Amino acid sequence: MIEEDVRTLVQKHAKGRGLRFLGEPRVNVPALNPELEVFMPREENHNLLWERFSGTSLGS
């Protein structure tokens, strides 16, 4: 799975601001996760995200 695929899925499940101009845009994570798991098993997905955002490896 490439980064562009992830971005497309995230945009598909993105919601706007709650009160038009207040709040932050958000992503419906429970709806997004099953689609991500089609491309990548849960453990591999978790490890990849951990490495990306923490800067360290889980040693898989």
Secondary structure as GFF3:
##gff-version 3
##sequence-region A 1 60
A	DSSP	alpha_helix	3	12	.	.	.	ID=ss1
A	DSSP	beta_strand	14	15	.	.	.	ID=ss2
A	DSSP	beta_strand	26	27	.	.	.	ID=ss3
A	DSSP	alpha_helix	29	39	.	.	.	ID=ss4
A	DSSP	alpha_helix	42	54	.	.	.	ID=ss5
###
